[in-house]
Amino acid sequence: MLVGLAVLQLFIARQEQTEYTSTSGSTALIESLRSPYLLTWHAKRFHLIEGDMVQAEGLFQRALIYNPLFIPAWLGLAELYNDQGQKPESQAVMEYVDQLSTDISRWRWDKALLAYQLGRLDILSRDLAYVIEKMPDKRQNALKMAFSLWEDPQELLTRMGTQNVLHLFNYASQTKQTDTALLFWPYIENMGVGSHKNDILAFLNTLIVNGEIDQATPIWKKYFNDDTLLYDGSFQEEPMNTAFGWRVDKPKGSIWRIESGHEKETFQAMRLHFSGTENIAFNHLSQIVPLKPAKKYSLTGLLKTKNLTTDKRPYLEVVGYKCKIPPAKTEIMAENQPWTPFTLFFNVTEDCEAVQVQVRRDPSNHLDNLLAGDLWLRDLNIEDTGESFSILDTNLKLHDLQIRESAATHSSSGTKP
């Protein structure tokens, strides 16, 4: 096959060289052609480059004499008729090609482009649906065209068919058209979430990035985690790096791995190792956690350290995700300590739907600022304390405290507040 393609390429190159050096030789060579492929190639050149419609039409017709079923020649002829204003002829050829190419993948995308040019949305709908379903190499282009032509999700689904709903769902998710993806979501549920876990996690991540926590949370809780607030706090799985799972990276100067305990108690732990080569600014282990607003929570767990260096060692922090909550972070960790329990209380404001739990380390300004050592974490958990929280109450208390401090200051100085 490769030898055949090489011979064909040499043949075409020979023709081009002949045309460049001799017009009469080129004409004679074309007149001798019997290959529908080469005749169509020359016809398109005359049509699209040289604008010689008569010569182009003659070559298309000759190609069809040698092979009446050669679809590229029919497509070229339909395009030529359309450009000449011969609409009925162009439409007739298009109809014939549509019948001729039923269930044929080859040239289907080219036919779809011509159907779009001719305004034949009926043929275009069938071709795009076929391409999306059965031609992965052209799928993204077909999806892009379909989404641009039919903005209404229901019409889009009707035209592309329920057999393509997963592809439509994924494209909507990738392009952050979350309202459209949510309309397709019931179909994905009926198909079975377990069979399309990665697609759904990618969709949840799109919702989260867009700040649509209220849409992502019910899906997450229904299919992935309805038992705990913090997901996989015992590190039984590899980090998901998406949705509401653990996200972990290994910036220069650090690595991570999940280790099993070697004590009587069986457990898994996340180990962060720092090589001592970088003054690292670390925030590369984190999890976004959906929570109810206006509540007080506690983050608990166990940590262990070994040979941590510098004045700026790691700590745990809880911050609002796309919102602000009162600052909450632990003290920096000791250089060396055995497994030690910790508790960090934090408050979620009324406008907050999620927080981000993360391990942080701030860069040091000291000369010996290269972070080295190891940190282990296990059995992390978030619990609702059962208490309500309001930022308004906090501001009122702070205001009252400021008034009392001001009154005390003026009283000690003998002046009126």
Buried (B, 14 or more C-beta within 10 A) or exposed (E): EEEEEEEEEEBBEEBEEBBEEEEEBBEEBBEEBEBBBBBBBBBBBBBEEEEBBEBBBBBBEBBBEBBEEBBBBBBBBBBBBBBBEBEEBBBEBBEEBBEBBEEEEEBBBBBBBBBBBBEBBEBBBBBBBBBBBEBEEBBEBBBEBBBEBBEEBEEBBEBBBEEBBBBBBBBBBBBEBBEBBBBBBEBBBEBEBEEBEEBBBBBBBBBBEEBBBEBBBEBBEEBBBEEBBBBBBBBEEEBBEBBBBBBBEEEEBBEBEBBEEEEEEEBBBBBBBBBBEBBBBBBBBBBBBBBEBBBBBBBBBBBBBBEBBBEBBBBBBBBBBBBEBEEBBBEBBEEEEEBEEBEBEBBBBEEBBBBBBBBBBBBBEEEEBBBBBBBBBBBBEBBEEEEEBEBEEEEEEEEEEEEEEEEEEEEEEEEEE
